[in-house]
């Protein structure tokens, strides 16, 4: 008996085991839920069973020690509970019968054995991602459900990441699961055109998760690296699950290249640092290399399959141009402008045009950039700070400081992000100062 | 970053371990956590360049005085120290399972992804 051991020591052991169980859970939950989904065809039930297995681990591991293969242990427990649940639950009786019919008879044979389960694992995870990113759900719900079930985050963690209330996120997840159940969503992994379309949906969700971390749309922090990391992890997962789809590698490349700049995007006081002013020594070289390698894979797969470069991969090429420049001055802007032209052709839209304006402004002078902006339809991007802030930048470069200050004022009134606002305020102050300094010559020359 | 330390006098790892490690790394790539990794030469070509008391000295390895050398490394990305330790534990388990008599350790070190936290 351990009555001699002080209670605090026991509590410490308990806490340590709990931390380890959490770590195991983080690594195993995706595959666990994914395999249980195939078994039960019921997302809610699959998650409940996986959670039950976690509770069992928390109860047993502090006493028995953590098993050598914790994933297999969790799967075994979850499977047993699945069988129990099927037996008990009368409403699921038909499904039990169905399951029993499709399998060899015998006590243990009601559920496929573990080895067989693990054989399917990559398909299972793909099925899970396709389900959590289902077009029936809103983009926010897809993101929350993916973070919960594929990334294994708790509702509280998701709420913190999106600056939402935990109860709201919980409700969103519950509603999403209910929607999927009510519509009896097909769990088969789609093929052909449909598969490509659904993968595009999945990639948008992953991109959305990453972007919410890269440039937070609201709140005081400019970046939330945790969400970036989850986005990258999901993108890497997808590239392994769908290696023949060039844009999955392109997405991985894009996110890794963008993220390589994260350490340089904030100064010592936590203020945002724009690309040109960043200390490139602080860029994460490992992520950068990883991203460039993924981009090479995207290019190779596209060539092999004779597919044209998709919009995501075009964006990754643009990010790579920045990554390869050792100094801001070395940036190959004409090349970036060409990639923006390609992007604009593949995925036209006002946001692309605004960015294309920046690239052409740098490559061929501010007037070339302003010309791209002027070609935009009136009212495009109304309500976004992006257009006026880019116009302000180009006007300032063209020496039209008073107009630039006006554009920055408009941009300031349109962003809710404190970090962006402070950058814009600084730019406006600089333009106003330049305008005062240049006033006589400027008014005579124009 | 995980550093695998081991007795340098050991022969090449058995086929079974190489295979198991291959599968393990595949799984880590599929989980999106693996960045980089590789084996390191036992020490036949190993030199330590050292500065002590203003003198730069070079010492050729392997070191007789050090019982262990770094046999391999992997760079993985995790959300917490505990997750990284769990990975290290699995690596040690794999060696234990597939390489009879192997003894060694896996050291987990964090790579800074930003400036060190302010004190």
Interface residues (C-beta under 8 A of the other chain):
Chain A: X19 X20 X22 X23 X24 X26 X27 X30 X68 X122 X125 X225 X226 X229 X232 X233 X234 X235 X236 X237 X240 X241 X262 X263 X268 X284 X286 X287 X290
Chain B: X29 X30 X31 X32 X33 X35 X36 X75 X77 X79 X80 X82 X83 X85 X86 X87 X93 X97 X111 X113 X114 X115
